[in-house]
Amino acid sequence: MKVTTHNGKIVLAPDQQAMLLNTQDLSEHQFLIMGLTNVAYVRPSVTADGHAAWAIHAADGALLSVVDDIEAASRIISKNDMVTAGLQ
């Protein structure tokens, strides 16, 4: 299964057929089916010393990294061949 993005939506392409999914409607099980190593989301966070930060999480909620700014989070996700799931 190929996982990419198109106009802000995750595209799953099994057997050469693409299916658009709205990430806001995905259940935890659907994220798991897509593969934890392919999907990440970013949330505002605070470091242990009280500084504002951004936490990168796997689809199952596991913390992957904490960075200083959203741009760094985006670069890290892209560099690791992951896609960002938009959350509300």
KAFENNOR-V934419 format. One record per residue. N is the residue number from 1. RES is the residue in one small letter. OMEGA is omega in whole degrees, 0 to 359 (NA if undefined). D_CENTER is the distance of its C-alpha to the mean C-alpha in whole Angstrom. Layout:
# KAFENNOR-V934419
n->N res->RES omega->OMEGA d_center->D_CENTER
n->N res->RES omega->OMEGA d_center->D_CENTER
This chain:
# KAFENNOR-V934419
n->1 res->m omega->178 d_center->17
n->2 res->k omega->179 d_center->15
n->3 res->v omega->177 d_center->11
n->4 res->t omega->175 d_center->11
n->5 res->t omega->177 d_center->11
n->6 res->h omega->180 d_center->14
n->7 res->n omega->176 d_center->15
n->8 res->g omega->180 d_center->12
n->9 res->k omega->177 d_center->11
n->10 res->i omega->179 d_center->10
n->11 res->v omega->175 d_center->13
n->12 res->l omega->183 d_center->14
n->13 res->a omega->175 d_center->17
n->14 res->p omega->176 d_center->19
n->15 res->d omega->176 d_center->23
n->16 res->q omega->177 d_center->23
n->17 res->q omega->181 d_center->22
n->18 res->a omega->178 d_center->19
n->19 res->m omega->179 d_center->18
n->20 res->l omega->177 d_center->16
n->21 res->l omega->173 d_center->14
n->22 res->n omega->184 d_center->13
n->23 res->t omega->179 d_center->10
n->24 res->q omega->182 d_center->12
n->25 res->d omega->183 d_center->14
n->26 res->l omega->175 d_center->12
n->27 res->s omega->177 d_center->14
n->28 res->e omega->179 d_center->12
n->29 res->h omega->179 d_center->15
n->30 res->q omega->175 d_center->13
n->31 res->f omega->181 d_center->10
n->32 res->l omega->179 d_center->12
n->33 res->i omega->181 d_center->14
n->34 res->m omega->179 d_center->11
n->35 res->g omega->182 d_center->11
n->36 res->l omega->182 d_center->9
n->37 res->t omega->183 d_center->9
n->38 res->n omega->188 d_center->7
n->39 res->v omega->177 d_center->4
n->40 res->a omega->171 d_center->2
n->41 res->y omega->185 d_center->3
n->42 res->v omega->178 d_center->7
n->43 res->r omega->173 d_center->10
n->44 res->p omega->182 d_center->14
n->45 res->s omega->176 d_center->16
n->46 res->v omega->179 d_center->19
n->47 res->t omega->181 d_center->20
n->48 res->a omega->179 d_center->23
n->49 res->d omega->172 d_center->26
n->50 res->g omega->180 d_center->25
n->51 res->h omega->177 d_center->23
n->52 res->a omega->182 d_center->20
n->53 res->a omega->177 d_center->17
n->54 res->w omega->180 d_center->13
n->55 res->a omega->177 d_center->11
n->56 res->i omega->182 d_center->8
n->57 res->h omega->171 d_center->7
n->58 res->a omega->181 d_center->7
n->59 res->a omega->180 d_center->6
n->60 res->d omega->179 d_center->10
n->61 res->g omega->180 d_center->10
n->62 res->a omega->179 d_center->11
n->63 res->l omega->179 d_center->11
n->64 res->l omega->183 d_center->11
n->65 res->s omega->173 d_center->12
n->66 res->v omega->183 d_center->14
n->67 res->v omega->184 d_center->15
n->68 res->d omega->183 d_center->17
n->69 res->d omega->184 d_center->16
n->70 res->i omega->179 d_center->13
n->71 res->e omega->178 d_center->14
n->72 res->a omega->178 d_center->14
n->73 res->a omega->180 d_center->10
n->74 res->s omega->179 d_center->9
n->75 res->r omega->181 d_center->12
n->76 res->i omega->180 d_center->11
n->77 res->i omega->180 d_center->7
n->78 res->s omega->181 d_center->10
n->79 res->k omega->181 d_center->13
n->80 res->n omega->177 d_center->11
n->81 res->d omega->177 d_center->10
n->82 res->m omega->174 d_center->7
n->83 res->v omega->180 d_center->5
n->84 res->t omega->175 d_center->3
n->85 res->a omega->178 d_center->4
n->86 res->g omega->180 d_center->7
n->87 res->l omega->178 d_center->9
n->88 res->q omega->NA d_center->13
